[in-house]
């Protein structure tokens, strides 16, 4: 029978997947009965060190004190040089249909196979303790524990990257990390060294559009897309190859928060994303993504007006649709953050038969980096033996020894071929599942160079920009204006404007206005880092090939899933004398649809409704903040309304929710609270379905209307269109 684990909220969860079962062998349940040293000696006094007299010096012979302090002194390992701040979760993946036409990877060929996974989401630039809500790329790394060994899909929440060649990665990371003289700023790209570097790197233009967009401010890890970024290969049993781009599509849609909100969340709850993921899994609202693939046959390699090997390019979904091939469900939180989330070691080079690499020069460099970094971070070459990193299949080879070796290899042989152990362990033929690299033809000179097919740095940056909604474009302008506004050296701002103008003149002009500068053209020769000495300017503005597109709908979050309120957080503001009937009806209706509803009142404890009912308060205005919620409901009740109207924190809560374009619903009898807000005068005159769904504000005396319309408003996520015309101070 499958084992059960009791979660924090008391629910039993089946521990039935294979990786989870394997991890069980290493789990220490509970604190244990008797306190011992690391060597099993029972300790008689753990509160006092051994001293020469009760007022005397501590004695060096106190091995109990020494061992305890020594272990403590060494508790920290180096944080990841990038992606230091992360959150992990266990889950499972299942393919929908047999894909053996495309790949021989067994876990993609049998819908009956449930493959255990461990996922780690992360920010890139910040340290381990930094805020979740930095404007940053998010890591999206998935370890599949397949029956043919581990496959790691180490991706990001953006489909392209800053650089085209791995050799520039240390420069990129040095530029974005806090500046070396004063270690400022933490987890932020808004500083001189980052933009100094970027403004001289035209190949980063596309990625910079993504980074300055709201994609860099996810509402939740559960509401992010994921991308493998590079083009990989799928290889079938006949040895045939197709190019593939991997995608993760979240079933809850792709949603973001506002920049002002992100900055506030960083103060109110720096663990916002970590907590959100943890809480959702504990509550049984398991996050789900579909794995998507874009398949390009070998013969179409040169069909596009970009190079498939260039990691600064997407394949627009209109040109090659994303086929959804399977689903990943995250269903269990780690037992121990350090042992699992911190010690997990991903590597782009962990592939299984049926999946292979291409010559993308960024991918190629990553193949070296990931093992190399673990050697120091996890203390030697045996990090694959750490429980979270072990595959679920046996590991047999002639590798031996090294720091922290766990396996006790019996026998005399650790070499092959050998006669003593009958030549074990043996190689496996390709037909039996041995890994064989794709038989790619290579015929080239050894050069330090970049292909000219990599030199169109601006068309896809423009494609991204043109595909954004008006509100998203405004956010991009604001983001550039903020980031460059934090840059101290004016020549850097100026140079960046010149680069932006090569993407879009109007965008550059709008940012220039905010910076009080004029756009000046930069000759391409000055952007010399990415340009070969003999390059022709025409290389940068290629004539579009047939099939090129100007707009790609999936690039805008305006087109995402907007039909669910599952796990959205709704605040109900209330005080003594609230209408218990309205409050409970709306609360129950929202909870029934999977939303999380909190009652927020001037103080913790209970409030008494106008029906004399006791209502439990979840948060006070001191512990809660509007930025931690997706929508607000204001029930009626004369005394409650009078209290809230006079409570500056309640009014601020509403103002801020309005400013961040959230859905707000109120009973007509709570109107006096709305009257105290800045946005009262900007409320729509009528509350027809059309206005309500456009503006995201509903005031009515009919609870049933609240229940139907409010749900649709929350599902719409945000009402960005009201942001500029209805701006309020909050
Ligand atoms: Fe990474 N990257 N990276 N990276 N990367 C690391 O490995 C590196 C790149 C990504 O949750 C490091 O174990 C180089 C692209 C994720 O544990 C390190 C280059 C993409 C994670 C490293 C890249 C990524 C990492 C740091 C350029 C998206 C976190 C700690 C050639 C497709 C994994 C570690 C986790 C982590 C090197 C570029 C994604 C140093 C040299 C492109 C999600 O090895």
Boltz pocket constraint, residues with backbone or C-beta under 6 A from the ligand:
constraints:
  - pocket:
      binder: B
      contacts: [[A, 80], [A, 81], [A, 82], [A, 83], [A, 86], [A, 120], [A, 121], [A, 122], [A, 138], [A, 139], [A, 140], [A, 141], [A, 154], [A, 155], [A, 156], [A, 161], [A, 165], [A, 166], [A, 167], [A, 169], [A, 227], [A, 228], [A, 229], [A, 230], [A, 341], [A, 344], [A, 345], [A, 346], [A, 361], [A, 362], [A, 363], [A, 365], [A, 366], [A, 369], [A, 370], [A, 371], [A, 373], [A, 374]]
      max_distance: 6.0
